[in-house]
Amino acid sequence: MFGTLLVIILDWYHLGKKLRDLMSMIALNKADKDRHLKFMFSSVARGNLYRFRLFEKKVQAKNEEKYLELIGYLEKHRDEIIDYQLRKKQVK
């Protein structure tokens, strides 16, 4: 509207909170939750949602509705999820 490009970035804190909250309802047990979160955080920290597709094939969800909510959340915010590791290096 004013000739300025507006870039929206999903902040790391809220992204992490959402992932942890939903995985608590999705994972079959604590070990699965920890393993899945480690993979998810390593993927999204680099802004690599394509790698996250591998996760989708490995998960056995105890709550399918929450699993679909997680996938939908990541799809909805795909353009707002950046390479957080690179951004951290650039800000220093």
VMD Tcl script that builds the backbone (N, CA, C; Angstrom):
set m [mol new atoms 276]
animate dup $m
set s [atomselect $m all]
$s set {name element resname resid chain x y z} {
  {N N MET 1 A 0.815 -1.176 0.000}
  {CA C MET 1 A 0.000 0.000 0.000}
  {C C MET 1 A 0.870 1.256 0.000}
  {N N PHE 2 A 1.960 1.245 0.753}
  {CA C PHE 2 A 2.840 2.404 0.829}
  {C C PHE 2 A 4.134 2.184 0.062}
  {N N GLY 3 A 4.170 1.151 -0.769}
  {CA C GLY 3 A 5.364 0.875 -1.539}
  {C C GLY 3 A 6.452 0.157 -0.769}
  {N N THR 4 A 6.138 -0.335 0.416}
  {CA C THR 4 A 7.101 -1.045 1.243}
  {C C THR 4 A 6.690 -2.510 1.337}
  {N N LEU 5 A 7.648 -3.391 1.126}
  {CA C LEU 5 A 7.400 -4.816 1.247}
  {C C LEU 5 A 7.348 -5.188 2.728}
  {N N LEU 6 A 6.281 -5.820 3.122}
  {CA C LEU 6 A 6.112 -6.241 4.510}
  {C C LEU 6 A 6.397 -7.732 4.601}
  {N N VAL 7 A 7.358 -8.094 5.416}
  {CA C VAL 7 A 7.717 -9.494 5.619}
  {C C VAL 7 A 7.271 -9.901 7.010}
  {N N ILE 8 A 6.466 -10.940 7.061}
  {CA C ILE 8 A 5.983 -11.448 8.349}
  {C C ILE 8 A 6.782 -12.700 8.685}
  {N N ILE 9 A 7.333 -12.719 9.900}
  {CA C ILE 9 A 8.121 -13.852 10.372}
  {C C ILE 9 A 7.442 -14.421 11.611}
  {N N LEU 10 A 7.237 -15.724 11.601}
  {CA C LEU 10 A 6.699 -16.404 12.779}
  {C C LEU 10 A 7.833 -16.532 13.789}
  {N N ASP 11 A 7.632 -15.955 14.968}
  {CA C ASP 11 A 8.738 -15.965 15.933}
  {C C ASP 11 A 8.986 -17.368 16.477}
  {N N TRP 12 A 10.254 -17.607 16.783}
  {CA C TRP 12 A 10.724 -18.930 17.210}
  {C C TRP 12 A 10.021 -19.407 18.478}
  {N N TYR 13 A 9.804 -18.520 19.424}
  {CA C TYR 13 A 9.173 -18.908 20.693}
  {C C TYR 13 A 7.783 -19.497 20.450}
  {N N HIS 14 A 6.952 -18.789 19.709}
  {CA C HIS 14 A 5.579 -19.249 19.503}
  {C C HIS 14 A 5.506 -20.471 18.595}
  {N N LEU 15 A 6.408 -20.542 17.621}
  {CA C LEU 15 A 6.468 -21.740 16.786}
  {C C LEU 15 A 6.824 -22.948 17.649}
  {N N GLY 16 A 7.849 -22.822 18.483}
  {CA C GLY 16 A 8.261 -23.920 19.353}
  {C C GLY 16 A 7.182 -24.323 20.340}
  {N N LYS 17 A 6.506 -23.352 20.904}
  {CA C LYS 17 A 5.428 -23.637 21.855}
  {C C LYS 17 A 4.308 -24.423 21.179}
  {N N LYS 18 A 3.943 -24.003 19.988}
  {CA C LYS 18 A 2.870 -24.693 19.259}
  {C C LYS 18 A 3.281 -26.126 18.934}
  {N N LEU 19 A 4.517 -26.319 18.476}
  {CA C LEU 19 A 4.990 -27.665 18.162}
  {C C LEU 19 A 4.986 -28.557 19.403}
  {N N ARG 20 A 5.494 -28.035 20.520}
  {CA C ARG 20 A 5.521 -28.832 21.757}
  {C C ARG 20 A 4.112 -29.154 22.258}
  {N N ASP 21 A 3.234 -28.161 22.242}
  {CA C ASP 21 A 1.867 -28.381 22.722}
  {C C ASP 21 A 1.145 -29.442 21.900}
  {N N LEU 22 A 1.246 -29.332 20.581}
  {CA C LEU 22 A 0.544 -30.291 19.728}
  {C C LEU 22 A 1.176 -31.675 19.804}
  {N N MET 23 A 2.512 -31.751 19.860}
  {CA C MET 23 A 3.153 -33.068 19.942}
  {C C MET 23 A 2.814 -33.781 21.243}
  {N N SER 24 A 2.518 -33.032 22.291}
  {CA C SER 24 A 2.097 -33.660 23.551}
  {C C SER 24 A 0.790 -34.415 23.371}
  {N N MET 25 A -0.032 -33.963 22.449}
  {CA C MET 25 A -1.318 -34.610 22.199}
  {C C MET 25 A -1.259 -35.611 21.049}
  {N N ILE 26 A -0.184 -35.592 20.278}
  {CA C ILE 26 A -0.063 -36.454 19.106}
  {C C ILE 26 A 0.745 -37.714 19.391}
  {N N ALA 27 A 1.874 -37.568 20.059}
  {CA C ALA 27 A 2.812 -38.688 20.253}
  {C C ALA 27 A 2.209 -39.781 21.124}
  {N N LEU 28 A 2.585 -40.993 20.819}
  {CA C LEU 28 A 2.090 -42.144 21.572}
  {C C LEU 28 A 2.679 -42.209 22.973}
  {N N ASN 29 A 3.930 -41.740 23.129}
  {CA C ASN 29 A 4.581 -41.762 24.434}
  {C C ASN 29 A 5.659 -40.677 24.471}
  {N N LYS 30 A 6.291 -40.515 25.627}
  {CA C LYS 30 A 7.283 -39.449 25.804}
  {C C LYS 30 A 8.499 -39.652 24.891}
  {N N ALA 31 A 8.927 -40.874 24.727}
  {CA C ALA 31 A 10.088 -41.143 23.871}
  {C C ALA 31 A 9.794 -40.732 22.424}
  {N N ASP 32 A 8.605 -41.082 21.938}
  {CA C ASP 32 A 8.214 -40.677 20.586}
  {C C ASP 32 A 8.128 -39.159 20.484}
  {N N LYS 33 A 7.551 -38.539 21.492}
  {CA C LYS 33 A 7.422 -37.076 21.492}
  {C C LYS 33 A 8.801 -36.432 21.403}
  {N N ASP 34 A 9.742 -36.861 22.234}
  {CA C ASP 34 A 11.085 -36.291 22.237}
  {C C ASP 34 A 11.780 -36.498 20.900}
  {N N ARG 35 A 11.648 -37.696 20.337}
  {CA C ARG 35 A 12.281 -38.014 19.053}
  {C C ARG 35 A 11.685 -37.164 17.937}
  {N N HIS 36 A 10.371 -37.054 17.906}
  {CA C HIS 36 A 9.704 -36.266 16.872}
  {C C HIS 36 A 10.016 -34.774 17.010}
  {N N LEU 37 A 10.026 -34.275 18.228}
  {CA C LEU 37 A 10.339 -32.853 18.428}
  {C C LEU 37 A 11.769 -32.536 17.996}
  {N N LYS 38 A 12.695 -33.428 18.290}
  {CA C LYS 38 A 14.082 -33.207 17.879}
  {C C LYS 38 A 14.168 -33.091 16.361}
  {N N PHE 39 A 13.506 -33.986 15.660}
  {CA C PHE 39 A 13.501 -33.945 14.199}
  {C C PHE 39 A 12.807 -32.686 13.694}
  {N N MET 40 A 11.666 -32.350 14.279}
  {CA C MET 40 A 10.905 -31.177 13.837}
  {C C MET 40 A 11.692 -29.899 14.066}
  {N N PHE 41 A 12.287 -29.749 15.243}
  {CA C PHE 41 A 13.040 -28.534 15.534}
  {C C PHE 41 A 14.262 -28.405 14.630}
  {N N SER 42 A 14.932 -29.509 14.338}
  {CA C SER 42 A 16.094 -29.414 13.450}
  {C C SER 42 A 15.650 -29.038 12.038}
  {N N SER 43 A 14.462 -29.448 11.640}
  {CA C SER 43 A 13.946 -29.105 10.308}
  {C C SER 43 A 13.507 -27.651 10.241}
  {N N VAL 44 A 12.665 -27.237 11.182}
  {CA C VAL 44 A 12.129 -25.875 11.101}
  {C C VAL 44 A 13.168 -24.827 11.478}
  {N N ALA 45 A 14.185 -25.176 12.250}
  {CA C ALA 45 A 15.232 -24.206 12.594}
  {C C ALA 45 A 15.963 -23.744 11.343}
  {N N ARG 46 A 15.987 -24.598 10.353}
  {CA C ARG 46 A 16.625 -24.256 9.077}
  {C C ARG 46 A 15.601 -23.788 8.044}
  {N N GLY 47 A 14.339 -23.682 8.463}
  {CA C GLY 47 A 13.296 -23.267 7.537}
  {C C GLY 47 A 12.993 -24.323 6.496}
  {N N ASN 48 A 13.329 -25.565 6.803}
  {CA C ASN 48 A 13.206 -26.652 5.840}
  {C C ASN 48 A 11.930 -27.457 6.091}
  {N N LEU 49 A 10.825 -26.988 5.563}
  {CA C LEU 49 A 9.571 -27.717 5.746}
  {C C LEU 49 A 9.474 -28.907 4.802}
  {N N TYR 50 A 10.285 -28.936 3.749}
  {CA C TYR 50 A 10.287 -30.107 2.868}
  {C C TYR 50 A 10.819 -31.319 3.615}
  {N N ARG 51 A 11.823 -31.102 4.451}
  {CA C ARG 51 A 12.356 -32.195 5.272}
  {C C ARG 51 A 11.297 -32.674 6.258}
  {N N PHE 52 A 10.440 -31.758 6.653}
  {CA C PHE 52 A 9.373 -32.102 7.586}
  {C C PHE 52 A 8.436 -33.139 6.981}
  {N N ARG 53 A 8.330 -33.180 5.667}
  {CA C ARG 53 A 7.474 -34.176 5.002}
  {C C ARG 53 A 7.897 -35.599 5.376}
  {N N LEU 54 A 9.178 -35.806 5.638}
  {CA C LEU 54 A 9.641 -37.124 6.081}
  {C C LEU 54 A 9.005 -37.492 7.411}
  {N N PHE 55 A 8.839 -36.491 8.264}
  {CA C PHE 55 A 8.226 -36.687 9.569}
  {C C PHE 55 A 6.800 -37.211 9.421}
  {N N GLU 56 A 6.078 -36.653 8.471}
  {CA C GLU 56 A 4.675 -37.030 8.294}
  {C C GLU 56 A 4.506 -38.520 8.058}
  {N N LYS 57 A 5.471 -39.130 7.397}
  {CA C LYS 57 A 5.363 -40.554 7.073}
  {C C LYS 57 A 5.737 -41.462 8.236}
  {N N LYS 58 A 6.390 -40.909 9.260}
  {CA C LYS 58 A 6.884 -41.718 10.372}
  {C C LYS 58 A 5.985 -41.688 11.605}
  {N N VAL 59 A 5.075 -40.751 11.662}
  {CA C VAL 59 A 4.293 -40.537 12.877}
  {C C VAL 59 A 3.069 -41.441 12.926}
  {N N GLN 60 A 2.918 -42.080 14.083}
  {CA C GLN 60 A 1.673 -42.767 14.396}
  {C C GLN 60 A 1.003 -41.912 15.457}
  {N N ALA 61 A -0.035 -41.210 15.059}
  {CA C ALA 61 A -0.670 -40.247 15.957}
  {C C ALA 61 A -1.720 -40.928 16.828}
  {N N LYS 62 A -1.695 -40.578 18.121}
  {CA C LYS 62 A -2.756 -41.065 19.002}
  {C C LYS 62 A -3.991 -40.178 18.879}
  {N N ASN 63 A -3.801 -38.975 18.352}
  {CA C ASN 63 A -4.902 -38.033 18.159}
  {C C ASN 63 A -4.789 -37.477 16.743}
  {N N GLU 64 A -5.508 -38.080 15.835}
  {CA C GLU 64 A -5.439 -37.708 14.418}
  {C C GLU 64 A -5.851 -36.259 14.187}
  {N N GLU 65 A -6.830 -35.785 14.939}
  {CA C GLU 65 A -7.293 -34.404 14.791}
  {C C GLU 65 A -6.177 -33.405 15.110}
  {N N LYS 66 A -5.432 -33.646 16.175}
  {CA C LYS 66 A -4.326 -32.756 16.541}
  {C C LYS 66 A -3.168 -32.873 15.559}
  {N N TYR 67 A -2.966 -34.072 15.033}
  {CA C TYR 67 A -1.942 -34.268 14.017}
  {C C TYR 67 A -2.264 -33.432 12.773}
  {N N LEU 68 A -3.503 -33.481 12.328}
  {CA C LEU 68 A -3.922 -32.685 11.174}
  {C C LEU 68 A -3.858 -31.193 11.479}
  {N N GLU 69 A -4.106 -30.812 12.736}
  {CA C GLU 69 A -3.973 -29.412 13.138}
  {C C GLU 69 A -2.513 -28.960 13.008}
  {N N LEU 70 A -1.582 -29.814 13.413}
  {CA C LEU 70 A -0.155 -29.502 13.305}
  {C C LEU 70 A 0.246 -29.312 11.843}
  {N N ILE 71 A -0.155 -30.241 11.000}
  {CA C ILE 71 A 0.175 -30.156 9.579}
  {C C ILE 71 A -0.443 -28.894 8.977}
  {N N GLY 72 A -1.682 -28.612 9.315}
  {CA C GLY 72 A -2.353 -27.416 8.823}
  {C C GLY 72 A -1.684 -26.141 9.292}
  {N N TYR 73 A -1.251 -26.117 10.541}
  {CA C TYR 73 A -0.564 -24.952 11.105}
  {C C TYR 73 A 0.723 -24.665 10.339}
  {N N LEU 74 A 1.505 -25.707 10.085}
  {CA C LEU 74 A 2.760 -25.527 9.360}
  {C C LEU 74 A 2.517 -25.104 7.909}
  {N N GLU 75 A 1.492 -25.662 7.293}
  {CA C GLU 75 A 1.155 -25.267 5.924}
  {C C GLU 75 A 0.691 -23.817 5.880}
  {N N LYS 76 A -0.139 -23.438 6.814}
  {CA C LYS 76 A -0.676 -22.077 6.857}
  {C C LYS 76 A 0.429 -21.040 7.028}
  {N N HIS 77 A 1.423 -21.377 7.840}
  {CA C HIS 77 A 2.492 -20.432 8.166}
  {C C HIS 77 A 3.791 -20.705 7.403}
  {N N ARG 78 A 3.708 -21.520 6.375}
  {CA C ARG 78 A 4.888 -21.923 5.596}
  {C C ARG 78 A 5.741 -20.728 5.167}
  {N N ASP 79 A 5.106 -19.676 4.694}
  {CA C ASP 79 A 5.857 -18.511 4.216}
  {C C ASP 79 A 6.416 -17.654 5.342}
  {N N GLU 80 A 5.965 -17.889 6.569}
  {CA C GLU 80 A 6.418 -17.116 7.721}
  {C C GLU 80 A 7.520 -17.827 8.503}
  {N N ILE 81 A 7.786 -19.086 8.141}
  {CA C ILE 81 A 8.825 -19.870 8.803}
  {C C ILE 81 A 10.105 -19.701 8.002}
  {N N ILE 82 A 11.101 -19.126 8.640}
  {CA C ILE 82 A 12.356 -18.773 7.967}
  {C C ILE 82 A 13.477 -19.696 8.420}
  {N N ASP 83 A 14.657 -19.457 7.919}
  {CA C ASP 83 A 15.855 -20.149 8.397}
  {C C ASP 83 A 16.301 -19.406 9.655}
  {N N TYR 84 A 15.835 -19.872 10.805}
  {CA C TYR 84 A 16.086 -19.194 12.077}
  {C C TYR 84 A 17.576 -19.205 12.438}
  {N N GLN 85 A 18.282 -20.266 12.069}
  {CA C GLN 85 A 19.716 -20.336 12.359}
  {C C GLN 85 A 20.475 -19.263 11.576}
  {N N LEU 86 A 20.151 -19.100 10.312}
  {CA C LEU 86 A 20.803 -18.083 9.496}
  {C C LEU 86 A 20.469 -16.684 10.007}
  {N N ARG 87 A 19.222 -16.468 10.355}
  {CA C ARG 87 A 18.813 -15.155 10.869}
  {C C ARG 87 A 19.569 -14.812 12.156}
  {N N LYS 88 A 19.745 -15.797 13.027}
  {CA C LYS 88 A 20.464 -15.576 14.285}
  {C C LYS 88 A 21.907 -15.158 14.005}
  {N N LYS 89 A 22.535 -15.780 13.016}
  {CA C LYS 89 A 23.904 -15.420 12.655}
  {C C LYS 89 A 23.976 -14.006 12.087}
  {N N GLN 90 A 22.977 -13.647 11.290}
  {CA C GLN 90 A 22.977 -12.333 10.655}
  {C C GLN 90 A 22.704 -11.200 11.623}
  {N N VAL 91 A 21.933 -11.472 12.678}
  {CA C VAL 91 A 21.560 -10.444 13.650}
  {C C VAL 91 A 22.720 -10.117 14.572}
  {N N LYS 92 A 23.600 -11.069 14.801}
  {CA C LYS 92 A 24.720 -10.857 15.730}
  {C C LYS 92 A 25.634 -9.760 15.270}
}
mol reanalyze $m
mol bondsrecalc $m
mol representation Tube
mol addrep $m
